[in-house]
Amino acid sequence: MAFRRGEEQPSVCLCRGCRLPLADRDHARCQNRVEVVACPEHRDEERRRMEDAKREYERRAAEFGFDGKWARMKALPDGPEKHGLAPEIVEWLFR
């Protein structure tokens, strides 16, 4: 059992590979089976960090104009304009 972001009560630990409870079977062959969650002692601190990070992302996205650029890029047909906008968005995402 573990506390996850946004949950008030602990929930069953699931294998990230097969999505079945970890306690139910051998998951040695599953991929991505590790899930890292904050312990009860650090849960509130982790929630604050996640909320702060979300606010900072939203601030940066608004400053960059991400929503408008993303919508414009998705609406464009393949071509030079779309291919010119995509690197700008990707660069911003990985800054």
C-alpha positions as CSV (number, residue, x, y, z in Angstrom):
1,M,0.0,0.0,0.0
2,A,1.2,3.5,-0.8
3,F,0.0,7.1,-0.7
4,R,-0.1,8.7,-4.2
5,R,-0.4,12.3,-5.3
6,G,-4.0,13.5,-4.8
7,E,-5.0,10.6,-2.6
8,E,-5.9,10.8,1.1
9,Q,-5.9,7.0,1.7
10,P,-3.2,4.5,0.6
11,S,-3.9,2.4,-2.4
12,V,-2.7,-1.0,-3.7
13,C,0.8,-0.9,-5.3
14,L,0.4,-1.8,-9.0
15,C,3.0,-3.1,-11.5
16,R,3.6,-0.4,-14.0
17,G,4.2,-3.0,-16.7
18,C,1.1,-5.2,-16.4
19,R,-1.1,-2.9,-14.1
20,L,-1.8,-5.9,-11.8
21,P,-1.2,-5.7,-8.0
22,L,2.4,-6.3,-7.1
23,A,1.6,-8.7,-4.4
24,D,-0.5,-11.0,-6.6
25,R,2.2,-12.6,-8.8
26,D,5.9,-12.6,-9.9
27,H,6.6,-9.5,-12.0
28,A,10.2,-10.4,-12.9
29,R,9.4,-10.3,-16.6
30,C,7.4,-7.1,-16.5
31,Q,8.9,-3.9,-17.7
32,N,8.7,-0.5,-15.9
33,R,7.6,-2.2,-12.7
34,V,9.1,0.3,-10.2
35,E,6.9,3.1,-8.9
36,V,8.4,5.7,-6.6
37,V,6.1,7.3,-4.1
38,A,6.7,9.6,-1.2
39,C,6.6,8.1,2.3
40,P,3.9,9.5,4.7
41,E,6.6,11.6,6.4
42,H,7.4,13.5,3.2
43,R,4.0,13.3,1.4
44,D,3.0,16.9,2.2
45,E,6.4,18.2,1.1
46,E,6.1,16.3,-2.2
47,R,2.6,17.6,-2.8
48,R,3.9,21.2,-2.3
49,R,6.8,20.5,-4.7
50,M,4.5,19.1,-7.4
51,E,2.1,22.0,-7.0
52,D,4.9,24.5,-7.2
53,A,6.3,22.8,-10.3
54,K,2.9,22.8,-12.0
55,R,2.4,26.5,-11.3
56,E,5.9,27.3,-12.7
57,Y,5.2,25.2,-15.8
58,E,1.9,26.9,-16.4
59,R,3.6,30.3,-15.9
60,R,6.3,29.5,-18.4
61,A,3.8,28.0,-20.9
62,A,1.7,31.1,-20.8
63,E,4.8,33.3,-21.3
64,F,5.9,31.2,-24.2
65,G,2.4,31.0,-25.7
66,F,2.5,27.2,-25.7
67,D,-1.2,26.5,-26.1
68,G,-1.6,28.8,-29.1
69,K,1.6,27.5,-30.8
70,W,0.6,23.9,-30.2
71,A,-2.9,24.4,-31.6
72,R,-1.5,26.2,-34.6
73,M,1.1,23.5,-35.3
74,K,-1.5,20.7,-35.0
75,A,-3.8,22.5,-37.4
76,L,-1.1,23.1,-40.0
77,P,-0.7,20.6,-42.9
78,D,2.7,19.0,-43.2
79,G,5.1,21.5,-44.8
80,P,7.7,24.1,-44.1
81,E,5.6,26.2,-41.7
82,K,4.7,23.3,-39.5
83,H,8.3,21.9,-39.7
84,G,9.6,25.4,-38.7
85,L,7.3,25.7,-35.7
86,A,7.9,22.2,-34.3
87,P,11.6,22.7,-33.3
88,E,10.7,25.8,-31.4
89,I,8.1,23.9,-29.3
90,V,10.4,21.0,-28.7
91,E,13.2,23.2,-27.7
92,W,11.0,25.0,-25.2
93,L,9.7,21.7,-23.8
94,F,13.2,20.4,-23.1
95,R,14.7,23.6,-21.6
